[in-house]
Amino acid sequence: MVINQSLLLLLALTFTFSVQAEGYKWTDANGSAHFSSSKSDHLALIETPNDLEDKVSKSDPIDKNNQPAAAPQVDIYVTSWCPYCKKAMAFLRKNDVAFNVYDIEQDIDAATRKKTLDPGYSGIPLAVVNGTTIRGFSDAAYQQALAK
């Protein structure tokens, strides 16, 4: 049994050291990728795991001016039977705009918020798009508010 344990230890050490060997990847002039355990003559094209880590750590800082615009904030106050409410929600879905729906007949808090937002307006829908309050439904009004 002593031989078997020694043999197992020797095999384990052999595989451990071979796993630690560094591999290289390089691309030739034709765009073909090559992998080897030794460096290529094409030193400028070699990529090692350390090279890849360096590239990631030295990547360009994020340019805040090129960040995508934040998703629009849309709240819409509706009733289940209102055809203009359905048109407004269909418009938002068609344009892939996420929105929060508040049914003022089912949610008393929503009805109170709607009255607070626009006390002089008793109609529906009432939408708040990026801070702009829109009475009723109009494609143009929604598009303009979404553009802000």
Biotite code that builds the C-alpha atoms (Angstrom):
import biotite.structure as struc

atoms = struc.array([
    struc.Atom([0.000, 0.000, 0.000], chain_id="A", res_id=1, res_name="MET", atom_name="CA", element="C"),
    struc.Atom([2.937, 2.357, 0.565], chain_id="A", res_id=2, res_name="VAL", atom_name="CA", element="C"),
    struc.Atom([3.760, 2.219, -3.166], chain_id="A", res_id=3, res_name="ILE", atom_name="CA", element="C"),
    struc.Atom([0.218, 3.085, -4.153], chain_id="A", res_id=4, res_name="ASN", atom_name="CA", element="C"),
    struc.Atom([0.132, 6.129, -1.861], chain_id="A", res_id=5, res_name="GLN", atom_name="CA", element="C"),
    struc.Atom([3.487, 7.328, -3.155], chain_id="A", res_id=6, res_name="SER", atom_name="CA", element="C"),
    struc.Atom([2.388, 6.812, -6.741], chain_id="A", res_id=7, res_name="LEU", atom_name="CA", element="C"),
    struc.Atom([-0.816, 8.755, -6.103], chain_id="A", res_id=8, res_name="LEU", atom_name="CA", element="C"),
    struc.Atom([1.153, 11.597, -4.533], chain_id="A", res_id=9, res_name="LEU", atom_name="CA", element="C"),
    struc.Atom([3.544, 11.684, -7.485], chain_id="A", res_id=10, res_name="LEU", atom_name="CA", element="C"),
    struc.Atom([0.664, 11.754, -9.988], chain_id="A", res_id=11, res_name="LEU", atom_name="CA", element="C"),
    struc.Atom([-1.136, 14.477, -8.037], chain_id="A", res_id=12, res_name="ALA", atom_name="CA", element="C"),
    struc.Atom([1.987, 16.667, -7.991], chain_id="A", res_id=13, res_name="LEU", atom_name="CA", element="C"),
    struc.Atom([2.612, 16.055, -11.692], chain_id="A", res_id=14, res_name="THR", atom_name="CA", element="C"),
    struc.Atom([-0.893, 17.139, -12.669], chain_id="A", res_id=15, res_name="PHE", atom_name="CA", element="C"),
    struc.Atom([-0.785, 20.098, -10.283], chain_id="A", res_id=16, res_name="THR", atom_name="CA", element="C"),
    struc.Atom([2.363, 21.515, -11.857], chain_id="A", res_id=17, res_name="PHE", atom_name="CA", element="C"),
    struc.Atom([1.153, 20.931, -15.405], chain_id="A", res_id=18, res_name="SER", atom_name="CA", element="C"),
    struc.Atom([-2.089, 22.775, -14.695], chain_id="A", res_id=19, res_name="VAL", atom_name="CA", element="C"),
    struc.Atom([-0.110, 25.817, -13.589], chain_id="A", res_id=20, res_name="GLN", atom_name="CA", element="C"),
    struc.Atom([1.623, 26.112, -16.963], chain_id="A", res_id=21, res_name="ALA", atom_name="CA", element="C"),
    struc.Atom([0.790, 29.286, -18.845], chain_id="A", res_id=22, res_name="GLU", atom_name="CA", element="C"),
    struc.Atom([-0.905, 29.068, -22.208], chain_id="A", res_id=23, res_name="GLY", atom_name="CA", element="C"),
    struc.Atom([-0.608, 31.553, -25.045], chain_id="A", res_id=24, res_name="TYR", atom_name="CA", element="C"),
    struc.Atom([-3.038, 32.589, -27.712], chain_id="A", res_id=25, res_name="LYS", atom_name="CA", element="C"),
    struc.Atom([-2.055, 34.495, -30.819], chain_id="A", res_id=26, res_name="TRP", atom_name="CA", element="C"),
    struc.Atom([-3.677, 35.425, -34.084], chain_id="A", res_id=27, res_name="THR", atom_name="CA", element="C"),
    struc.Atom([-1.840, 35.206, -37.376], chain_id="A", res_id=28, res_name="ASP", atom_name="CA", element="C"),
    struc.Atom([-2.087, 37.630, -40.312], chain_id="A", res_id=29, res_name="ALA", atom_name="CA", element="C"),
    struc.Atom([-5.007, 35.616, -41.745], chain_id="A", res_id=30, res_name="ASN", atom_name="CA", element="C"),
    struc.Atom([-7.009, 36.010, -38.541], chain_id="A", res_id=31, res_name="GLY", atom_name="CA", element="C"),
    struc.Atom([-6.583, 32.382, -37.431], chain_id="A", res_id=32, res_name="SER", atom_name="CA", element="C"),
    struc.Atom([-6.250, 31.871, -33.685], chain_id="A", res_id=33, res_name="ALA", atom_name="CA", element="C"),
    struc.Atom([-3.428, 29.675, -32.411], chain_id="A", res_id=34, res_name="HIS", atom_name="CA", element="C"),
    struc.Atom([-2.919, 28.245, -28.918], chain_id="A", res_id=35, res_name="PHE", atom_name="CA", element="C"),
    struc.Atom([0.377, 26.960, -27.564], chain_id="A", res_id=36, res_name="SER", atom_name="CA", element="C"),
    struc.Atom([2.388, 26.487, -24.391], chain_id="A", res_id=37, res_name="SER", atom_name="CA", element="C"),
    struc.Atom([5.276, 28.587, -25.694], chain_id="A", res_id=38, res_name="SER", atom_name="CA", element="C"),
    struc.Atom([5.504, 32.122, -26.975], chain_id="A", res_id=39, res_name="LYS", atom_name="CA", element="C"),
    struc.Atom([5.088, 32.752, -30.663], chain_id="A", res_id=40, res_name="SER", atom_name="CA", element="C"),
    struc.Atom([7.361, 34.751, -32.956], chain_id="A", res_id=41, res_name="ASP", atom_name="CA", element="C"),
    struc.Atom([4.433, 37.166, -33.225], chain_id="A", res_id=42, res_name="HIS", atom_name="CA", element="C"),
    struc.Atom([4.989, 38.713, -29.793], chain_id="A", res_id=43, res_name="LEU", atom_name="CA", element="C"),
    struc.Atom([2.717, 41.696, -30.373], chain_id="A", res_id=44, res_name="ALA", atom_name="CA", element="C"),
    struc.Atom([-0.259, 39.433, -30.968], chain_id="A", res_id=45, res_name="LEU", atom_name="CA", element="C"),
    struc.Atom([0.136, 37.193, -27.901], chain_id="A", res_id=46, res_name="ILE", atom_name="CA", element="C"),
    struc.Atom([-2.570, 37.096, -25.271], chain_id="A", res_id=47, res_name="GLU", atom_name="CA", element="C"),
    struc.Atom([-1.974, 35.444, -21.905], chain_id="A", res_id=48, res_name="THR", atom_name="CA", element="C"),
    struc.Atom([-4.342, 35.382, -18.953], chain_id="A", res_id=49, res_name="PRO", atom_name="CA", element="C"),
    struc.Atom([-2.301, 38.237, -17.431], chain_id="A", res_id=50, res_name="ASN", atom_name="CA", element="C"),
    struc.Atom([-2.556, 40.230, -20.670], chain_id="A", res_id=51, res_name="ASP", atom_name="CA", element="C"),
    struc.Atom([-6.328, 39.883, -20.605], chain_id="A", res_id=52, res_name="LEU", atom_name="CA", element="C"),
    struc.Atom([-6.490, 41.020, -16.971], chain_id="A", res_id=53, res_name="GLU", atom_name="CA", element="C"),
    struc.Atom([-4.333, 44.053, -17.834], chain_id="A", res_id=54, res_name="ASP", atom_name="CA", element="C"),
    struc.Atom([-6.616, 44.936, -20.746], chain_id="A", res_id=55, res_name="LYS", atom_name="CA", element="C"),
    struc.Atom([-9.675, 44.776, -18.510], chain_id="A", res_id=56, res_name="VAL", atom_name="CA", element="C"),
    struc.Atom([-8.085, 46.832, -15.725], chain_id="A", res_id=57, res_name="SER", atom_name="CA", element="C"),
    struc.Atom([-6.783, 49.446, -18.199], chain_id="A", res_id=58, res_name="LYS", atom_name="CA", element="C"),
    struc.Atom([-10.016, 49.714, -20.149], chain_id="A", res_id=59, res_name="SER", atom_name="CA", element="C"),
    struc.Atom([-11.316, 53.167, -20.938], chain_id="A", res_id=60, res_name="ASP", atom_name="CA", element="C"),
    struc.Atom([-13.109, 54.845, -18.082], chain_id="A", res_id=61, res_name="PRO", atom_name="CA", element="C"),
    struc.Atom([-16.855, 55.171, -18.469], chain_id="A", res_id=62, res_name="ILE", atom_name="CA", element="C"),
    struc.Atom([-17.810, 58.332, -20.329], chain_id="A", res_id=63, res_name="ASP", atom_name="CA", element="C"),
    struc.Atom([-20.821, 59.682, -18.502], chain_id="A", res_id=64, res_name="LYS", atom_name="CA", element="C"),
    struc.Atom([-21.793, 61.800, -21.510], chain_id="A", res_id=65, res_name="ASN", atom_name="CA", element="C"),
    struc.Atom([-22.347, 58.667, -23.608], chain_id="A", res_id=66, res_name="ASN", atom_name="CA", element="C"),
    struc.Atom([-24.488, 56.890, -21.026], chain_id="A", res_id=67, res_name="GLN", atom_name="CA", element="C"),
    struc.Atom([-27.899, 55.783, -22.254], chain_id="A", res_id=68, res_name="PRO", atom_name="CA", element="C"),
    struc.Atom([-30.749, 57.982, -21.134], chain_id="A", res_id=69, res_name="ALA", atom_name="CA", element="C"),
    struc.Atom([-32.506, 56.941, -17.975], chain_id="A", res_id=70, res_name="ALA", atom_name="CA", element="C"),
    struc.Atom([-35.762, 55.101, -18.446], chain_id="A", res_id=71, res_name="ALA", atom_name="CA", element="C"),
    struc.Atom([-38.734, 57.444, -18.380], chain_id="A", res_id=72, res_name="PRO", atom_name="CA", element="C"),
    struc.Atom([-40.810, 57.557, -15.227], chain_id="A", res_id=73, res_name="GLN", atom_name="CA", element="C"),
    struc.Atom([-44.483, 57.152, -16.141], chain_id="A", res_id=74, res_name="VAL", atom_name="CA", element="C"),
    struc.Atom([-47.485, 56.942, -13.822], chain_id="A", res_id=75, res_name="ASP", atom_name="CA", element="C"),
    struc.Atom([-50.965, 56.747, -15.305], chain_id="A", res_id=76, res_name="ILE", atom_name="CA", element="C"),
    struc.Atom([-54.285, 57.055, -13.465], chain_id="A", res_id=77, res_name="TYR", atom_name="CA", element="C"),
    struc.Atom([-57.088, 55.129, -15.181], chain_id="A", res_id=78, res_name="VAL", atom_name="CA", element="C"),
    struc.Atom([-60.386, 53.282, -14.874], chain_id="A", res_id=79, res_name="THR", atom_name="CA", element="C"),
    struc.Atom([-61.114, 49.863, -16.342], chain_id="A", res_id=80, res_name="SER", atom_name="CA", element="C"),
    struc.Atom([-63.892, 51.119, -18.661], chain_id="A", res_id=81, res_name="TRP", atom_name="CA", element="C"),
    struc.Atom([-62.157, 54.209, -20.147], chain_id="A", res_id=82, res_name="CYS", atom_name="CA", element="C"),
    struc.Atom([-61.302, 53.857, -23.882], chain_id="A", res_id=83, res_name="PRO", atom_name="CA", element="C"),
    struc.Atom([-58.755, 56.715, -23.753], chain_id="A", res_id=84, res_name="TYR", atom_name="CA", element="C"),
    struc.Atom([-56.998, 55.021, -20.841], chain_id="A", res_id=85, res_name="CYS", atom_name="CA", element="C"),
    struc.Atom([-56.698, 51.877, -22.957], chain_id="A", res_id=86, res_name="LYS", atom_name="CA", element="C"),
    struc.Atom([-55.314, 53.917, -25.876], chain_id="A", res_id=87, res_name="LYS", atom_name="CA", element="C"),
    struc.Atom([-52.771, 55.567, -23.601], chain_id="A", res_id=88, res_name="ALA", atom_name="CA", element="C"),
    struc.Atom([-51.587, 52.244, -22.180], chain_id="A", res_id=89, res_name="MET", atom_name="CA", element="C"),
    struc.Atom([-51.471, 50.696, -25.688], chain_id="A", res_id=90, res_name="ALA", atom_name="CA", element="C"),
    struc.Atom([-49.311, 53.621, -26.857], chain_id="A", res_id=91, res_name="PHE", atom_name="CA", element="C"),
    struc.Atom([-46.872, 53.111, -23.969], chain_id="A", res_id=92, res_name="LEU", atom_name="CA", element="C"),
    struc.Atom([-46.669, 49.355, -24.570], chain_id="A", res_id=93, res_name="ARG", atom_name="CA", element="C"),
    struc.Atom([-46.175, 49.847, -28.322], chain_id="A", res_id=94, res_name="LYS", atom_name="CA", element="C"),
    struc.Atom([-43.248, 52.165, -27.568], chain_id="A", res_id=95, res_name="ASN", atom_name="CA", element="C"),
    struc.Atom([-41.763, 49.793, -24.948], chain_id="A", res_id=96, res_name="ASP", atom_name="CA", element="C"),
    struc.Atom([-42.203, 52.301, -22.136], chain_id="A", res_id=97, res_name="VAL", atom_name="CA", element="C"),
    struc.Atom([-42.517, 50.858, -18.635], chain_id="A", res_id=98, res_name="ALA", atom_name="CA", element="C"),
    struc.Atom([-45.285, 52.479, -16.629], chain_id="A", res_id=99, res_name="PHE", atom_name="CA", element="C"),
    struc.Atom([-47.181, 52.252, -13.351], chain_id="A", res_id=100, res_name="ASN", atom_name="CA", element="C"),
    struc.Atom([-50.979, 51.944, -13.612], chain_id="A", res_id=101, res_name="VAL", atom_name="CA", element="C"),
    struc.Atom([-53.307, 53.156, -10.889], chain_id="A", res_id=102, res_name="TYR", atom_name="CA", element="C"),
    struc.Atom([-57.020, 52.329, -11.159], chain_id="A", res_id=103, res_name="ASP", atom_name="CA", element="C"),
    struc.Atom([-58.744, 55.164, -9.306], chain_id="A", res_id=104, res_name="ILE", atom_name="CA", element="C"),
    struc.Atom([-61.940, 53.139, -8.845], chain_id="A", res_id=105, res_name="GLU", atom_name="CA", element="C"),
    struc.Atom([-60.124, 50.227, -7.186], chain_id="A", res_id=106, res_name="GLN", atom_name="CA", element="C"),
    struc.Atom([-57.506, 52.165, -5.204], chain_id="A", res_id=107, res_name="ASP", atom_name="CA", element="C"),
    struc.Atom([-58.702, 55.041, -2.994], chain_id="A", res_id=108, res_name="ILE", atom_name="CA", element="C"),
    struc.Atom([-55.098, 56.176, -2.380], chain_id="A", res_id=109, res_name="ASP", atom_name="CA", element="C"),
    struc.Atom([-54.563, 56.429, -6.145], chain_id="A", res_id=110, res_name="ALA", atom_name="CA", element="C"),
    struc.Atom([-57.751, 58.505, -6.485], chain_id="A", res_id=111, res_name="ALA", atom_name="CA", element="C"),
    struc.Atom([-56.490, 60.839, -3.747], chain_id="A", res_id=112, res_name="THR", atom_name="CA", element="C"),
    struc.Atom([-53.067, 61.164, -5.410], chain_id="A", res_id=113, res_name="ARG", atom_name="CA", element="C"),
    struc.Atom([-54.737, 61.960, -8.749], chain_id="A", res_id=114, res_name="LYS", atom_name="CA", element="C"),
    struc.Atom([-56.769, 64.763, -7.140], chain_id="A", res_id=115, res_name="LYS", atom_name="CA", element="C"),
    struc.Atom([-53.626, 66.109, -5.489], chain_id="A", res_id=116, res_name="THR", atom_name="CA", element="C"),
    struc.Atom([-51.687, 66.069, -8.774], chain_id="A", res_id=117, res_name="LEU", atom_name="CA", element="C"),
    struc.Atom([-54.345, 67.984, -10.718], chain_id="A", res_id=118, res_name="ASP", atom_name="CA", element="C"),
    struc.Atom([-57.199, 69.197, -8.484], chain_id="A", res_id=119, res_name="PRO", atom_name="CA", element="C"),
    struc.Atom([-59.050, 70.894, -11.346], chain_id="A", res_id=120, res_name="GLY", atom_name="CA", element="C"),
    struc.Atom([-59.192, 67.797, -13.579], chain_id="A", res_id=121, res_name="TYR", atom_name="CA", element="C"),
    struc.Atom([-61.847, 65.183, -12.956], chain_id="A", res_id=122, res_name="SER", atom_name="CA", element="C"),
    struc.Atom([-61.316, 63.305, -16.238], chain_id="A", res_id=123, res_name="GLY", atom_name="CA", element="C"),
    struc.Atom([-59.172, 60.312, -17.062], chain_id="A", res_id=124, res_name="ILE", atom_name="CA", element="C"),
    struc.Atom([-56.566, 59.289, -17.957], chain_id="A", res_id=125, res_name="PRO", atom_name="CA", element="C"),
    struc.Atom([-54.152, 61.476, -16.078], chain_id="A", res_id=126, res_name="LEU", atom_name="CA", element="C"),
    struc.Atom([-50.525, 60.653, -16.812], chain_id="A", res_id=127, res_name="ALA", atom_name="CA", element="C"),
    struc.Atom([-47.354, 61.931, -15.219], chain_id="A", res_id=128, res_name="VAL", atom_name="CA", element="C"),
    struc.Atom([-44.520, 61.428, -17.692], chain_id="A", res_id=129, res_name="VAL", atom_name="CA", element="C"),
    struc.Atom([-41.068, 62.490, -16.495], chain_id="A", res_id=130, res_name="ASN", atom_name="CA", element="C"),
    struc.Atom([-42.708, 65.029, -14.182], chain_id="A", res_id=131, res_name="GLY", atom_name="CA", element="C"),
    struc.Atom([-45.063, 66.433, -16.848], chain_id="A", res_id=132, res_name="THR", atom_name="CA", element="C"),
    struc.Atom([-48.770, 66.036, -16.113], chain_id="A", res_id=133, res_name="THR", atom_name="CA", element="C"),
    struc.Atom([-50.867, 65.154, -19.169], chain_id="A", res_id=134, res_name="ILE", atom_name="CA", element="C"),
    struc.Atom([-54.652, 65.286, -19.183], chain_id="A", res_id=135, res_name="ARG", atom_name="CA", element="C"),
    struc.Atom([-56.427, 62.783, -21.417], chain_id="A", res_id=136, res_name="GLY", atom_name="CA", element="C"),
    struc.Atom([-54.538, 61.068, -24.205], chain_id="A", res_id=137, res_name="PHE", atom_name="CA", element="C"),
    struc.Atom([-52.642, 62.543, -27.124], chain_id="A", res_id=138, res_name="SER", atom_name="CA", element="C"),
    struc.Atom([-49.852, 60.787, -29.055], chain_id="A", res_id=139, res_name="ASP", atom_name="CA", element="C"),
    struc.Atom([-48.057, 64.097, -29.528], chain_id="A", res_id=140, res_name="ALA", atom_name="CA", element="C"),
    struc.Atom([-48.255, 65.090, -25.847], chain_id="A", res_id=141, res_name="ALA", atom_name="CA", element="C"),
    struc.Atom([-46.959, 61.685, -24.717], chain_id="A", res_id=142, res_name="TYR", atom_name="CA", element="C"),
    struc.Atom([-44.112, 61.719, -27.264], chain_id="A", res_id=143, res_name="GLN", atom_name="CA", element="C"),
    struc.Atom([-43.098, 65.224, -26.231], chain_id="A", res_id=144, res_name="GLN", atom_name="CA", element="C"),
    struc.Atom([-43.066, 64.328, -22.530], chain_id="A", res_id=145, res_name="ALA", atom_name="CA", element="C"),
    struc.Atom([-41.126, 61.101, -23.196], chain_id="A", res_id=146, res_name="LEU", atom_name="CA", element="C"),
    struc.Atom([-38.495, 63.063, -25.131], chain_id="A", res_id=147, res_name="ALA", atom_name="CA", element="C"),
    struc.Atom([-37.638, 65.152, -22.025], chain_id="A", res_id=148, res_name="LYS", atom_name="CA", element="C"),
])
